[in-house]
Each structure stands twice: as structure tokens, then as C-alpha cells.
Amino acid sequence: MDPLSDNVEENLDRFIVEAMETGCVWGLEGPEGFALCPSDDNEEVDVMPFWSQPEFAQAVCVDEWSVYKPVPVSLDEFLDEWVDGLHADIVLIGINWTAELEGLEMEPLDLAEEFDSEMQ
């Protein structure tokens, strides 16, 4: 499997294509729930990262993130429930972050639109 790119748009495209192929996305769950961290753009806003492959999610489970483990979320559940819930809670979605926790932060409804346009 090819590693993630330094190009966040390529990683977004890969996230959408691979999630549609596998039917799931991968989040990080720990003792207190799913991983959250402050946004790079606004520390008042949290980001919940998701990946298209478990190996990408596992790559960030080091140091303070070692308490987390990758868990699958079905794509249908993600799009039907998680996106609206995260939007309501004003939480952004991190898309296919690299092992250095670098990558795109998206408004959940914008991500849903990306999936919608790909599915048509």
C-alpha cells in the first residue's frame, strides 16, 4: 500500500475512494472515547481524525496517542449519523492525517458533499 502524500487534496481524494471501496472509515478510540485534538486554525474548535485505512490510523498511535486503537465505522453510519453529530457539536473532521498528525481539517457537511458528488 502506498503511503499518504504530503498533498492534502490527494489524501482527501484517497480517503473518499478507499472509504467507498471498503465501506468504512477508521477512527481512534481510547478509554475516554474517540480521539479529539484542537484545530490548527482555531484552538477553540476540536477535530476528530478519520482515515481510509487502519494502517494510517495505527501510524499515529504513539506517545500520547498510544492509548488509542483504530476502530472501523461503517461508511453508511459515518455519513448518516457521525457527520450530522459532529456538525452539531462544531467538531471538524481530520482527513487521512500523516503520522506527524498533519493534514486537512474539514467541516463535516463539506465532507459529506464530497462523498455525494463522488457517488453520483
Secondary structure, 3 states (H helix, E strand, C coil): CCCCCCCHHHHHHHHHHHHHHHCEEEEEEECCEECCEECCCCCCCEEEEEECCHHHHHCCCCHHHCCCEEEEEEHHHHHHHHHHHHHHCCEEEEECCCCCCCCEEECHHHHHHHHHHHHC
